[in-house]
Amino acid sequence: MDADQELEALIPDSAVQNADAWALDTEAARTVVPTAMAIDELSADVEMPELPGLTIPWPDGSEIAEITPLSPDPDIDVAEQSVDAAVEALPGQEQAEVEERLAKADIARIGKQVELAFPIGEEAIAEKGDIVARFAALSSLKAYDDDKDNLAQIVRRGRTDSELLVEILRVYGYYDASVFQSLGGLERVGEGEARGPIDIQKVAVRFDIQPGPQYKFGKLAFGDLETTGSDYAALRGAFKLNPGDAVNADRIVTERLNLQAALGESGYAFAKVAETDLLIDHERRAGDLTVPVTPGGVYRFGKVTSSREKFLSGKHLQRIAKFDPGEVYQRSDVDDLRQAVLATGLVSSVSVETREATPPANGEPGTVDVDVSLTPGPLRTLAGLVGYSSGEGFRVEASWEHRNFFPPEGMVRVRGVAGTQEQLLGLTFRRNNFLTRDLVLTADLYARQQRNTAFQARTVSFLGGLERLQTLLFQKPLIFAAGVEILATSERDAAAIAANAPRQTYFIGALPMRIAYDGSDDLLDPKRGFRVGLRASPEISVQDGARSSYGKLQFDASYYQPFGEKLVVAGRVRLGSILGTDITNIAPSRRFYAGGGGSVRGYGFQLIGPRDTAGEPSGGRSLSEFSLEARVKTGLMGGAISLVPFVDAGAVDITSTPRLRDIKVGAGIGLRYETNFGPIRIDLGTPINPSPGDSRIGVYVALGQAF
């Protein structure tokens, strides 16, 4: 109360009587406020007027002492990096270094600056190699060669990788695993006062792994799998995990797929294997696994239907399929049919679906029909080729084909060749998957004129046959072909050409046959395995009313052996013989010749073998060829370039048995450029023991390896 009276005594009576007048009767109220224009006219060079009411003297002429900046302290920078990084990303590192760092460890290095420390002895981890590989593929830590990286970034990545390691360890059943992260190499750069910040390139991140016990599988449940009856044991055996096995998430995924495949191969066309459920019990240190299986009953194949009957009929598709109606359903047969339809080259896309025709009943299997939905692809092809070689001159090829001119799969091709040494016009009909899968019916009619150093020939020929061939999608181990060939040819050899002698006419009938086994790993670029083949052609030749019979044989073999990932050594041998008649009764075009890119590189085309009095090749009754080459991968163009040194040898004799008296050897080096459709080959060869007139160098370009 007294305080209030004291405050009231301080208030003037004039303020109580007229507060507004009292407020205006002050020095501050009577001070004139400068206008905006006056403010704009102020200048730093004009002396400032005295301010009313300001009693403190203005510090004119006084000087402020200049503050000398401190020199940078490298210790502060080092401390900031170390402390900030440790506080942010490495809680407990000091304890880890003292208590949790493994005294004895099996160290796995990931690059130069990351280490995984595994326990040894009884606590060793059997899956160490898999864990290291998985971590290396997923780790966020880098090689620290980026100048923008700093210590905090590194340890943050390390923290992420520490969590990653824990997750990886859980994949292999280590659910109690601990990972302790630490840093090394935090020393400063330089000495004394010149010591700078931490050298990031020397920082090492170490993860010490304490796996703990590995959990085991406890109970395994498979839904309705037991309803498969007699099939249960085999189907359960397809899932190769059992109680007591170590928990492994990868194995669970793999075995689930194996069980799904086993059901599909055992007739269960609509079986379902849902996502698995793994329940971890930390007290038991075990995992109980549930695999929900709904078998759905056994089925047999019914009919095959086509969405385009006039294009590829259901009957033809059934011919292509590996299965027959009534056989137990197998999923792999359905997948194979899809690939076989694509291999026809007539469709751009295909889908193959199974449809329940009749359900299982009374213990009898049901029936599934196979519905094939097709989208036709381009059917016509116009192709051309222009080339030149020193041995064969210019050559222009052109062809037009329709691959389904006579459905199903009845191809018609018209082809022509115009070249320095050859002119040809031909018509070919071919029906793929004739009568059965992979059997090809071929009929070929052509007229050809050949003019080379060995002979001249005008030929009309018809060839019909059946064959089982390989394709890029289906490389078959066993190949065979058999047919009938009828031709009329008017020819003269090099001697007759030199003497300007008339042509001789031959009428020839032949039964060409071929069988081969392909045990190599690739059709165009083999790296491992072998190939063997035998050709036989019994022939009858009529010349000026005189008939001659003979047999033509040819054996081919090749072998491929890799040495590491960058070297393949390949070898080849070819032997041929004509039995039963003298060489004068054999048309020049049916004799053996050697030389060229597919024979002995370094020599001209067909220029190896017996020669006539004019020095021109005359052909022979026996043939022998040998080749050896090393295919060496380089690092050029991403590994697409290979170098191939090679040695070839070959001989042609007039006898039916090779004598190798005049064997010719060629050597050189080649280049291969890998493409997605096979290697492009360029070979440069030279003859080692040339005959007079042989060129000193030969260049050969083609698709695929030489053999």
Secondary structure as UniProt FT lines:
FT   HELIX           2..10
FT   HELIX           13..17
FT   HELIX           19..24
FT   HELIX           27..30
FT   HELIX           36..40
FT   TURN            44..45
FT   TURN            52..53
FT   TURN            60..61
FT   HELIX           74..89
FT   TURN            91..92
FT   HELIX           93..95
FT   HELIX           96..100
FT   STRAND          105..110
FT   TURN            111..113
FT   STRAND          114..119
FT   HELIX           121..123
FT   TURN            126..127
FT   HELIX           128..138
FT   TURN            147..148
FT   HELIX           151..171
FT   TURN            172..173
FT   TURN            175..176
FT   STRAND          178..184
FT   HELIX           192..194
FT   HELIX           200..202
FT   STRAND          204..210
FT   STRAND          216..221
FT   TURN            223..224
FT   HELIX           225..231
FT   HELIX           232..238
FT   TURN            243..244
FT   HELIX           249..265
FT   TURN            266..267
FT   TURN            269..270
FT   STRAND          272..273
FT   STRAND          277..281
FT   TURN            282..285
FT   STRAND          286..290
FT   STRAND          293..294
FT   STRAND          299..306
FT   TURN            309..311
FT   HELIX           314..320
FT   TURN            325..326
FT   HELIX           331..343
FT   STRAND          347..358
FT   TURN            362..363
FT   STRAND          366..376
FT   STRAND          380..389
FT   TURN            390..392
FT   STRAND          393..406
FT   TURN            407..409
FT   STRAND          410..419
FT   STRAND          422..431
FT   TURN            437..438
FT   STRAND          439..451
FT   STRAND          455..468
FT   STRAND          478..493
FT   HELIX           494..498
FT   TURN            499..500
FT   STRAND          504..510
FT   STRAND          513..518
FT   STRAND          529..543
FT   TURN            544..545
FT   STRAND          546..563
FT   TURN            564..566
FT   STRAND          567..579
FT   HELIX           583..585
FT   HELIX           588..590
FT   TURN            597..598
FT   TURN            601..602
FT   TURN            605..606
FT   TURN            613..614
FT   STRAND          622..633
FT   HELIX           636..639
FT   STRAND          641..653
FT   TURN            661..662
FT   STRAND          664..673
FT   TURN            676..677
FT   STRAND          680..687
FT   TURN            692..693
FT   STRAND          698..703
//
